[in-house]
């Protein structure tokens, strides 16, 4: 009785869950890992985590010289 009442109140979610279970049971596959792509991604993550050192004498692009020259 409780089961029927539960299904009646939650019919759409029950159908969606049942559909998901059936589709997961029929589509069980074991995928091979692409180790080259994994190594490439791991190297990219490692490179991204490394901080770059900027030289102390870097040019300030926001500083403008106030002297104006004449053009000919």
TIKOL-350395 format. One record per atom (N, C-alpha, C): x, y, z; residue number from 1. Coordinates in Angstrom, 1 decimal. Example, Ala and Ser with C-alpha at 12.3 -4.5 7.8 and 13.67 -1.06 7.14 Angstrom:
2
- 13.2,-5.7,7.8,1
- 12.3,-4.5,7.8,1
- 13.2,-3.3,7.8,1
- 12.8,-2.2,7.1,2
- 13.7,-1.1,7.1,2
- 12.9,0.0,7.9,2
END
This chain:
72
- 0.8,-1.2,0.0,1
- 0.0,0.0,0.0,1
- 0.9,1.3,0.0,1
- 1.9,1.3,0.9,2
- 2.8,2.4,0.9,2
- 3.6,2.6,-0.4,2
- 3.9,1.5,-1.0,3
- 4.6,1.6,-2.3,3
- 3.8,2.2,-3.4,3
- 2.5,1.7,-3.5,4
- 1.6,2.3,-4.5,4
- 1.3,3.8,-4.2,4
- 1.2,4.2,-3.0,5
- 1.0,5.6,-2.6,5
- 2.2,6.4,-3.0,5
- 3.4,5.9,-2.8,6
- 4.6,6.6,-3.1,6
- 4.8,6.7,-4.6,6
- 4.5,5.7,-5.4,7
- 4.6,5.8,-6.8,7
- 3.5,6.7,-7.4,7
- 2.4,6.7,-6.8,8
- 1.3,7.6,-7.3,8
- 1.7,9.1,-7.0,8
- 2.3,9.4,-5.9,9
- 2.6,10.7,-5.6,9
- 3.9,11.2,-6.4,9
- 4.7,10.3,-6.7,10
- 6.0,10.7,-7.4,10
- 6.1,9.9,-8.7,10
- 5.1,9.9,-9.5,11
- 5.1,9.1,-10.7,11
- 6.1,9.6,-11.7,11
- 6.3,10.9,-11.9,12
- 7.2,11.4,-12.9,12
- 8.6,11.1,-12.5,12
- 9.0,11.4,-11.3,13
- 10.4,11.1,-10.9,13
- 10.7,9.6,-10.8,13
- 9.7,8.8,-10.5,14
- 9.9,7.4,-10.5,14
- 10.1,6.9,-11.9,14
- 9.4,7.4,-12.9,15
- 9.6,7.0,-14.3,15
- 10.9,7.5,-14.8,15
- 11.3,8.7,-14.5,16
- 12.6,9.2,-14.9,16
- 13.8,8.3,-14.3,16
- 13.6,8.0,-13.0,17
- 14.7,7.2,-12.3,17
- 14.7,5.8,-12.9,17
- 13.6,5.2,-13.2,18
- 13.5,3.9,-13.8,18
- 14.1,3.9,-15.2,18
- 13.8,4.9,-16.0,19
- 14.4,5.1,-17.3,19
- 15.9,5.2,-17.2,19
- 16.4,6.0,-16.3,20
- 17.9,6.1,-16.1,20
- 18.5,4.8,-15.7,20
- 17.9,4.0,-14.8,21
- 18.5,2.8,-14.4,21
- 18.5,1.8,-15.6,21
- 17.4,1.7,-16.4,22
- 17.4,0.8,-17.5,22
- 18.5,1.2,-18.5,22
- 18.6,2.5,-18.8,23
- 19.6,2.9,-19.8,23
- 21.0,2.7,-19.3,23
- 21.2,2.8,-18.0,24
- 22.6,2.6,-17.5,24
- 22.9,1.1,-17.5,24
- 22.0,0.3,-17.3,25
- 22.2,-1.2,-17.3,25
- 22.5,-1.6,-18.7,25
- 21.9,-1.0,-19.7,26
- 22.1,-1.5,-21.1,26
- 23.4,-0.9,-21.7,26
- 23.9,0.2,-21.2,27
- 25.0,0.9,-21.8,27
- 26.3,0.8,-20.9,27
- 26.5,-0.3,-20.3,28
- 27.7,-0.4,-19.5,28
- 28.9,-0.7,-20.5,28
- 29.8,0.2,-20.5,29
- 31.0,0.1,-21.3,29
- 32.2,0.5,-20.4,29
- 33.3,-0.2,-20.8,30
- 34.6,0.2,-20.1,30
- 35.4,0.9,-21.2,30
- 35.7,2.2,-20.9,31
- 36.4,3.0,-21.8,31
- 37.9,2.9,-21.5,31
- 38.7,2.8,-22.6,32
- 40.2,2.8,-22.4,32
- 40.6,4.3,-22.1,32
- 41.5,4.4,-21.3,33
- 42.1,5.7,-20.9,33
- 43.1,6.1,-22.0,33
- 43.0,7.3,-22.4,34
- 44.0,7.8,-23.4,34
- 45.2,8.4,-22.5,34
- 46.2,7.6,-22.3,35
- 47.3,8.0,-21.5,35
- 48.1,9.2,-22.0,35
- 48.2,9.3,-23.3,36
- 48.9,10.5,-23.8,36
- 48.1,11.8,-23.5,36
- 46.8,11.8,-23.7,37
- 46.0,12.9,-23.4,37
- 46.1,13.2,-21.9,37
- 46.1,12.2,-21.1,38
- 46.2,12.4,-19.6,38
- 47.5,13.1,-19.2,38
- 48.6,12.6,-19.8,39
- 49.9,13.2,-19.5,39
- 50.0,14.6,-20.0,39
- 49.4,14.9,-21.2,40
- 49.4,16.2,-21.7,40
- 48.6,17.2,-20.8,40
- 47.4,16.7,-20.3,41
- 46.6,17.5,-19.4,41
- 47.4,17.7,-18.0,41
- 48.0,16.7,-17.5,42
- 48.7,16.8,-16.3,42
- 49.9,17.8,-16.4,42
- 50.6,17.7,-17.5,43
- 51.7,18.7,-17.7,43
- 51.2,20.1,-17.9,43
- 50.0,20.3,-18.5,44
- 49.4,21.6,-18.6,44
- 49.0,22.2,-17.3,44
- 48.5,21.3,-16.4,45
- 48.1,21.7,-15.1,45
- 49.3,22.1,-14.2,45
- 50.4,21.3,-14.3,46
- 51.6,21.6,-13.6,46
- 52.2,22.9,-14.1,46
- 52.2,23.1,-15.4,47
- 52.8,24.3,-15.9,47
- 51.9,25.6,-15.5,47
- 50.6,25.4,-15.4,48
- 49.8,26.5,-15.0,48
- 50.0,26.8,-13.5,48
- 50.3,25.9,-12.7,49
- 50.5,26.1,-11.3,49
- 51.8,26.8,-11.0,49
- 52.8,26.7,-11.9,50
- 54.1,27.4,-11.7,50
- 54.0,28.9,-11.9,50
- 54.5,29.6,-11.0,51
- 54.5,31.1,-11.1,51
- 55.7,31.5,-11.9,51
- 55.4,32.5,-12.7,52
- 56.4,33.1,-13.6,52
- 57.1,34.3,-12.8,52
- 58.4,34.4,-13.0,53
- 59.1,35.5,-12.3,53
- 59.3,36.6,-13.4,53
- 58.8,37.7,-13.0,54
- 59.0,38.9,-13.9,54
- 60.3,39.6,-13.6,54
- 61.0,40.2,-14.5,55
- 62.2,40.9,-14.2,55
- 61.9,42.2,-13.5,55
- 62.8,42.6,-12.6,56
- 62.4,43.8,-11.8,56
- 62.5,45.1,-12.6,56
- 63.2,45.1,-13.8,57
- 63.3,46.3,-14.6,57
- 62.3,46.3,-15.7,57
- 61.1,45.8,-15.5,58
- 60.1,45.8,-16.6,58
- 59.6,47.2,-16.9,58
- 59.3,47.5,-18.1,59
- 58.9,48.8,-18.5,59
- 57.4,49.0,-18.0,59
- 57.2,50.2,-17.5,60
- 55.8,50.5,-17.1,60
- 55.1,51.1,-18.3,60
- 54.1,50.4,-18.8,61
- 53.4,50.8,-20.0,61
- 52.3,51.9,-19.6,61
- 52.1,52.1,-18.4,62
- 51.1,53.1,-18.0,62
- 51.7,54.5,-17.7,62
- 53.0,54.6,-17.8,63
- 53.7,55.8,-17.5,63
- 54.0,56.5,-18.9,63
- 53.5,57.7,-19.1,64
- 53.7,58.4,-20.3,64
- 54.6,59.6,-20.1,64
- 55.5,59.8,-21.0,65
- 56.4,60.9,-20.9,65
- 55.6,62.2,-21.3,65
- 55.8,63.2,-20.5,66
- 55.0,64.4,-20.7,66
- 55.6,65.4,-21.7,66
- 56.9,65.1,-22.1,67
- 57.5,66.0,-23.0,67
- 56.9,65.8,-24.4,67
- 56.6,66.9,-25.1,68
- 56.0,66.8,-26.5,68
- 57.0,67.3,-27.4,68
- 57.3,66.6,-28.4,69
- 58.3,67.0,-29.5,69
- 57.5,67.5,-30.7,69
- 58.2,68.3,-31.5,70
- 57.6,68.8,-32.7,70
- 57.8,67.8,-33.9,70
- 56.8,67.6,-34.7,71
- 57.0,66.7,-35.8,71
- 57.1,67.6,-37.1,71
- 57.9,67.1,-38.0,72
- 58.1,67.9,-39.2,72
- 57.5,67.2,-40.4,72
END
